[in-house]
Amino acid sequence: MKIRLEDRIEELKGVTWQEGLGTLYDKSQRLIKLSKYIAEKYVPDVDLALLEKAAKLCKVDLMTNMIKDGKEFTTLEGLYGSILAEKQGVEHLVSLAIKGHSSLVIPTLVGEPETVVLAITDRIDTIVGAFLLGKIPTGSKDPLGIKRAGNELIDIIIKNSISLQIKELIEKSIEGYMKQAEVKERILEFFIQRGRKYLEDEGIRYDIIDAVIGVPNDDLVDLYIRANMLNGLKAKMEFGTLATLAKRVRNILESSKSKIQSPKCKKELLKEQEEIELYERLIAGEKDFEAYLNKRKYNKTVDWLITLAPVINNFFDKVLVMAPEVELRENRIALLHYLHSFFYKIADFSKIG
């Protein structure tokens, strides 16, 4: 108690965090910068001044005789620092953030947004650091505990509904280390796999997980919402019909061997009434569909696609996609690309069993 937390900050410079990744002071400086970036972009209710103070102080209790040098009370990291902070008159929200940044208890945005941001930042910094060192978990080997850190990070993000762009966050964290390394994609894949495990533990079917992960998207909250929505609809007969139609569209596009990869269908080349009707329904519904997507009303997007099922069936029953006339054939393939784009904004339905 005789030494204030602020007066111990310089001591962090003398302690290595991880060999090759600098000192605890370096880590604290990265936390200050990255936490501010996360707060400004994704968590607007954070008090930036208090957040910066918490980031500066959150590792300082590692310098106290209670915790340092691997003594028996190392599990008190954060908790002990928060007690000292409270006793020394540090702001309560700062004390909360010091306590909660490394705690197993999931912090919430209600009442402690600074804690949430610092908890996210600490874990992403640790995970990125491990990959930069090449200490990547394999099987049961996880020397820096990054699987646990990944699980905790995903839990914090999803339970607080924070739509982070994980790929961008990885890039920002790598910048903080001032190292050149081609690990970004490997870290992103790590998060996708941790996200997969999280959804499995939530009871989501494996094929639904494959379907939502099959659509490139590094927003874990969005992934979670789409997976739960599809999992809830799986038992509906109409959903099965829709998935079958989506697979049929995908199969035709994959087997067509056409160079056409664009949904730019030309209305003037549509010949049969069934293809005209399909095109017009897609055009008419696209604006509302995009609005539903933006608001994450995925049930609405699927309901709308279900209403298209009879129109799609009529198209397949009456229209020869692989027409002998090249221009006609390519335009119908473009129409199917257009239709497929609606399905693919929700999930890769071809993976749903």
C-alpha positions in Angstrom: 0.0 0.0 0.0 3.0 2.3 0.5 3.8 2.3 -3.2 1.1 3.6 -5.6 0.2 1.6 -8.7 1.2 4.5 -10.9 4.7 4.6 -9.3 5.3 0.9 -10.3 4.6 1.4 -14.0 8.3 1.9 -14.8 9.1 -1.5 -13.1 7.2 -3.2 -16.0 10.1 -2.3 -18.2 12.3 -4.7 -16.4 10.2 -7.8 -16.7 10.0 -9.9 -20.0 6.4 -10.8 -20.9 7.4 -13.4 -23.5 10.9 -13.9 -24.9 11.0 -12.2 -28.3 7.9 -10.1 -27.6 9.2 -7.5 -25.3 8.4 -6.6 -21.7 5.2 -6.2 -19.7 5.6 -2.5 -20.2 5.6 -3.1 -24.0 2.4 -5.2 -23.6 0.7 -2.4 -21.6 1.6 0.1 -24.3 0.0 -2.1 -26.9 -3.1 -2.5 -24.7 -3.4 1.3 -24.5 -3.3 1.8 -28.2 -5.4 -1.2 -29.3 -8.1 -0.8 -26.6 -8.6 2.8 -27.7 -9.0 1.7 -31.3 -11.6 -1.0 -30.3 -13.5 1.4 -28.1 -13.7 4.2 -30.7 -14.8 2.0 -33.5 -17.0 -0.6 -31.8 -18.0 0.4 -28.2 -19.0 4.1 -28.2 -20.0 4.3 -24.5 -16.5 3.8 -23.2 -14.7 6.6 -21.2 -11.4 6.7 -23.1 -9.5 8.4 -20.3 -10.5 5.7 -17.8 -9.8 3.0 -20.3 -6.3 4.3 -20.9 -5.6 4.5 -17.2 -6.9 0.9 -16.7 -4.7 -0.3 -19.6 -1.7 1.4 -18.0 -2.3 -0.1 -14.6 -3.8 -3.6 -15.3 -0.4 -5.4 -15.3 1.2 -3.5 -12.4 0.1 -5.8 -9.7 2.5 -8.4 -11.2 5.2 -6.2 -9.8 4.0 -6.5 -6.2 5.6 -8.9 -3.7 2.2 -10.6 -3.4 2.3 -11.9 -7.0 5.7 -11.5 -8.7 8.4 -14.1 -9.2 5.9 -16.9 -9.7 4.8 -17.0 -6.1 1.7 -18.9 -5.0 -0.7 -16.0 -5.4 -0.2 -15.5 -9.2 -3.9 -16.3 -9.8 -4.8 -13.1 -8.0 -3.6 -11.1 -11.0 -6.1 -8.3 -11.7 -8.1 -9.0 -8.5 -5.2 -7.8 -6.3 -4.5 -4.9 -8.5 -8.2 -3.8 -8.2 -8.0 -4.0 -4.4 -4.9 -1.8 -4.4 -6.6 0.6 -6.8 -9.7 1.0 -4.7 -7.7 1.5 -1.5 -5.5 4.1 -3.3 -8.5 6.1 -4.5 -8.4 5.1 -8.2 -11.7 5.5 -10.1 -14.1 2.6 -9.5 -14.5 1.9 -13.3 -10.7 1.7 -13.6 -10.6 -0.7 -10.7 -13.3 -2.8 -12.3 -11.4 -3.0 -15.5 -8.2 -4.0 -13.8 -10.1 -6.8 -12.0 -12.0 -8.0 -14.9 -9.5 -7.8 -17.8 -8.1 -11.2 -17.1 -11.0 -12.7 -15.1 -12.8 -15.9 -16.2 -16.1 -14.0 -15.3 -17.5 -12.6 -18.5 -17.8 -8.8 -18.2 -20.9 -7.0 -19.6 -21.2 -3.7 -21.4 -23.9 -2.7 -18.9 -22.0 -0.9 -16.2 -18.5 -1.9 -17.2 -17.8 -1.2 -20.9 -14.1 -0.4 -20.1 -13.7 -3.9 -18.7 -15.2 -5.5 -21.8 -12.8 -3.6 -24.1 -9.7 -4.3 -22.0 -10.6 -8.0 -21.7 -10.9 -8.3 -25.5 -7.7 -6.4 -26.1 -5.7 -8.4 -23.6 -6.7 -11.7 -25.2 -6.3 -10.6 -28.8 -2.8 -9.3 -27.9 -1.9 -12.6 -26.3 -3.2 -14.7 -29.1 -1.4 -12.7 -31.8 1.8 -12.8 -29.8 1.7 -16.6 -29.6 1.3 -16.9 -33.3 4.2 -14.5 -33.9 6.4 -16.7 -31.7 5.2 -19.8 -33.6 3.7 -21.2 -30.4 0.6 -22.4 -32.1 -1.6 -25.0 -30.3 -1.5 -28.4 -31.8 -3.7 -31.2 -30.3 -3.3 -31.1 -26.5 -0.3 -28.8 -26.6 -1.1 -25.2 -25.9 1.9 -23.6 -24.2 0.5 -20.1 -23.9 -3.1 -21.1 -23.3 -4.4 -19.4 -26.4 -7.2 -21.9 -27.0 -8.6 -20.8 -23.7 -8.0 -17.2 -24.5 -9.7 -17.7 -27.8 -12.8 -19.3 -26.2 -13.0 -16.5 -23.6 -12.7 -13.8 -26.3 -15.4 -15.3 -28.4 -17.6 -15.7 -25.3 -17.1 -12.0 -24.4 -17.8 -10.8 -28.0 -20.9 -12.9 -28.5 -22.5 -12.4 -25.1 -22.1 -8.6 -25.4 -23.2 -8.6 -29.1 -20.1 -6.7 -30.3 -19.8 -6.9 -34.1 -16.1 -6.8 -34.4 -14.3 -7.4 -37.7 -11.9 -10.0 -36.4 -9.6 -9.8 -39.4 -9.1 -6.1 -39.1 -8.5 -6.5 -35.3 -5.8 -9.1 -36.0 -4.1 -6.7 -38.4 -4.2 -3.9 -35.9 -2.7 -6.1 -33.2 0.1 -7.3 -35.4 0.9 -3.7 -36.1 1.4 -3.1 -32.4 4.2 -5.7 -32.3 6.0 -3.9 -35.2 6.9 -7.3 -36.6 6.5 -8.5 -40.2 4.9 -11.9 -40.2 2.6 -13.8 -42.5 0.3 -15.2 -39.8 -2.8 -13.2 -40.3 -4.7 -15.9 -42.2 -3.6 -18.6 -39.7 -4.9 -16.5 -36.8 -8.2 -15.9 -38.6 -8.5 -19.6 -39.2 -7.8 -20.2 -35.5 -10.8 -17.9 -34.7 -13.0 -19.6 -37.2 -12.2 -23.0 -35.6 -12.8 -21.6 -32.1 -16.1 -20.2 -33.4 -17.0 -23.6 -34.8 -16.3 -25.2 -31.4 -18.4 -22.5 -29.6 -21.4 -23.2 -31.9 -21.0 -27.0 -31.4 -21.1 -26.4 -27.6 -24.2 -24.4 -28.1 -25.9 -27.4 -29.7 -25.8 -26.2 -33.4 -25.9 -28.9 -36.0 -22.6 -29.5 -37.7 -24.0 -29.0 -41.2 -25.5 -25.7 -40.2 -22.1 -24.6 -38.8 -20.5 -25.7 -42.1 -23.1 -23.7 -44.0 -22.7 -20.4 -42.2 -18.9 -20.7 -42.0 -19.0 -21.4 -45.8 -19.9 -17.8 -46.4 -16.8 -15.6 -45.8 -17.6 -13.4 -42.8 -15.3 -12.6 -39.8 -18.1 -11.1 -37.7 -18.5 -13.7 -35.0 -21.8 -12.2 -33.7 -23.3 -12.4 -37.2 -22.1 -16.0 -37.5 -23.8 -16.9 -34.2 -27.1 -15.2 -35.2 -27.2 -16.9 -38.6 -26.3 -20.3 -37.2 -29.0 -20.1 -34.5 -31.6 -18.9 -37.0 -30.9 -21.7 -39.4 -30.7 -24.3 -36.7 -34.2 -23.3 -35.5 -35.7 -23.5 -39.0 -34.0 -26.8 -39.9 -37.1 -28.9 -38.9 -39.5 -27.0 -41.1 -40.6 -28.8 -44.3 -40.4 -25.5 -46.3 -36.8 -25.0 -45.2 -35.9 -28.5 -46.5 -37.5 -27.6 -49.9 -35.5 -24.3 -49.9 -32.2 -26.0 -49.2 -32.8 -28.6 -52.0 -33.5 -25.8 -54.5 -30.4 -23.9 -53.4 -28.3 -27.0 -53.9 -29.8 -27.5 -57.3 -28.9 -24.0 -58.3 -25.4 -24.5 -57.0 -25.0 -27.8 -58.8 -26.0 -26.3 -62.2 -23.6 -23.4 -61.8 -20.8 -25.7 -60.9 -21.4 -28.1 -63.7 -22.2 -25.5 -66.4 -18.4 -24.9 -67.2 -19.5 -21.4 -68.2 -17.2 -18.5 -67.9 -20.1 -16.4 -66.7 -19.6 -15.7 -63.0 -21.7 -12.6 -62.9 -25.3 -12.1 -61.7 -25.8 -9.5 -64.5 -28.7 -11.0 -66.3 -30.1 -9.1 -69.3 -33.9 -8.8 -69.1 -34.2 -8.3 -72.9 -32.8 -11.9 -73.4 -35.4 -13.5 -71.2 -37.7 -15.5 -73.4 -39.9 -17.8 -71.3 -42.6 -16.5 -68.9 -41.1 -18.6 -66.0 -37.7 -17.0 -66.3 -39.2 -13.5 -66.6 -41.2 -14.1 -63.5 -38.2 -15.3 -61.5 -36.1 -12.3 -62.6 -38.9 -9.8 -61.8 -39.5 -11.3 -58.4 -35.8 -11.1 -57.6 -35.6 -7.5 -58.8 -38.7 -6.5 -56.9 -37.6 -8.1 -53.6 -33.9 -7.2 -53.6 -34.2 -3.9 -51.8 -36.2 -5.4 -48.9 -33.9 -8.4 -48.8 -30.9 -6.2 -48.3 -32.7 -4.2 -45.7 -33.4 -7.4 -43.8 -29.7 -8.4 -44.1 -28.5 -5.1 -42.8 -30.8 -5.4 -39.7 -29.9 -9.1 -39.3 -33.5 -10.1 -39.7 -32.4 -13.4 -41.2 -35.8 -15.1 -40.5 -37.3 -12.5 -42.9 -34.8 -13.3 -45.6 -35.5 -17.0 -45.4 -39.2 -16.4 -45.3 -39.0 -14.4 -48.5 -36.9 -17.0 -50.2 -39.4 -19.6 -49.2 -42.1 -17.6 -51.1 -39.9 -17.9 -54.2 -39.8 -21.7 -54.1 -42.8 -22.2 -56.4 -41.4 -19.7 -58.9 -38.0 -21.4 -58.8 -39.6 -24.8 -59.3 -41.6 -23.5 -62.3 -38.4 -22.1 -63.7 -36.7 -25.5 -63.5 -39.8 -27.4 -64.8 -40.3 -25.2 -67.9 -37.0 -23.6 -68.8 -34.0 -25.3 -70.3 -31.1 -23.6 -68.7 -28.5 -25.3 -70.9 -30.2 -24.1 -74.1 -28.3 -24.7 -77.4 -28.2 -21.0 -78.2 -25.1 -19.6 -76.5 -26.5 -16.1 -75.7 -29.7 -17.6 -74.2 -27.8 -20.2 -72.2 -25.3 -17.7 -70.8 -28.1 -15.3 -69.8 -29.9 -18.1 -67.9 -26.7 -19.0 -66.1 -26.4 -15.3 -65.2 -29.9 -15.5 -63.8 -29.0 -18.4 -61.7 -26.0 -16.6 -60.4 -28.3 -13.8 -59.5 -30.6 -16.2 -57.6 -27.6 -17.9 -55.9 -26.3 -14.6 -54.6 -29.4 -14.3 -52.4 -28.9 -17.7 -50.9 -25.2 -17.2 -50.4 -25.7 -14.0 -48.4 -27.2 -16.2 -45.7 -25.4 -19.5 -45.9 -23.9 -22.1 -48.2 -27.0 -24.2 -48.4 -25.2 -26.9 -50.3 -23.6 -28.0 -47.0 -26.9 -28.5 -45.3 -27.9 -32.2 -45.1 
